[in-house]
Amino acid sequence: MTQAETKETLIDLETLQRVAPIIRNAAHPLRLRILDYLQHAGGERNVSQIVEAAEAEQAVVSQQLRILKDQGILSARREGTNVYYRIADPSVLLLLDCIRHHKK
């Protein structure tokens, strides 16, 4: 492959700059666990359910949820006293696919 052909197949810099913060913010073991849980749960879940699945303290999970929400990876809605989270950017799930593939 020539240098010109290689350059044409590379991901453009604008795309890399756009996704780098998403990857950086998702790349934390607890955040990945939360994303994995929400993916397998098949929809939105409340904070208590996420805390139980993450096997971590509520304060720590809430902090991680806020980071994921601030980055647009998750979205949240309030219903009474419960806050429900769901995956807002399904492209982040490709990271989980890469992890599963690497594990094998």
Protein Blocks (a to p, Z undefined) as FASTA:
>chain_A
ZZklmmmmpccfklmmmmmmmmmmmmcfklmmmmmmmmmnopacdfklmmmmnopafklm
mmmmmmmmmnomaccddehjbccdddfblmlmmmmmmmmmmmZZ
